[in-house]
């Protein structure tokens, strides 16, 4: 639910825009200062870190999705194993 600051839609938009700019300005300024100070080796290290993190995330996603498939009650293989163990 969006709060209405005034009955005029244009004034409401301007107020929301000003609040957004006030909140986001320090983040943009800090980010730009960080980008200016970044060297080439930092960019390579950051991209390698992102690639490794994404690869680990994808592997864990596949692991947990296959584990949930094996452990699901509707799985035929899990039913066979449960019947053989009884």
N, C-alpha and C positions, 0 to 999 in steps of 0.2 A: 504494500500500500504506500503510495507516494503522498507525503504531506504537501498540502497546498499552502504556500506562503502568502499568496494574495489571490484575489478573485480574477485578476487580469492574467491571461496566459503568457503574454510577452514578458511582463514583470516577473512572473514565476520562473520563466526560462532564464532570464538574466540573473536572477538570484542563484539559481542552481549552477549556472555557468561560473559565476564568481566564486561560489563555494568550491567547485571542482578545481578551479585554477589556484585558489589559495592552498588547497590540500596537496595538489600535485606539483606545485612549483618547487618546493624543496627537494622532492625526489628527482625531478628532471635536472635541477642544478647539480645535485650530488652525483647523479649518473654521468652527466657530461664531464665533470671534473675527473671522474674515475676513468672515463674513456680517453681523455687527453693524456693521462699518465700511464696508459697501458702500452707495454712494449710488445713486439712480435712474439717473443717467447711466452709471454703471459697469455696471448690469444691462442697459441698452439696448445699450451697446457690446459686451458679452459675447455677447448674443443675436444681434446682427448678425454678429459674428465667427463664431459657430457656424453660422449660416445660410449664410454665404459659404463656409466650409470644407466644409460638407455638399454645397453645390451643386457646388463644384469636385471633390469626391470622386466624386459621381454622374456628372459629365461625364467624368472620367478613367476611371471604370469602364465607361461605355458606349463610350468610345473604344477602350480596350484589348480589350473583349469583341468589338467589331466588327472590330478589327484581327486578332485571333486567328481569327475566322471567315473573314476574307478570306484569311489566310495558311495556313489548315488544308489539308492535302493532299486531303481529301475534298470540297472545295468545287468545284462545277461551273464557276464563273466562272474560278477560278485554273487549272483544267485547260484551258479554252478558250484563255486567254491564253498558257499555256505551249505549246500546240500551234500557235498562230498565230505565235509568235515563232520556232519551229524551222524 
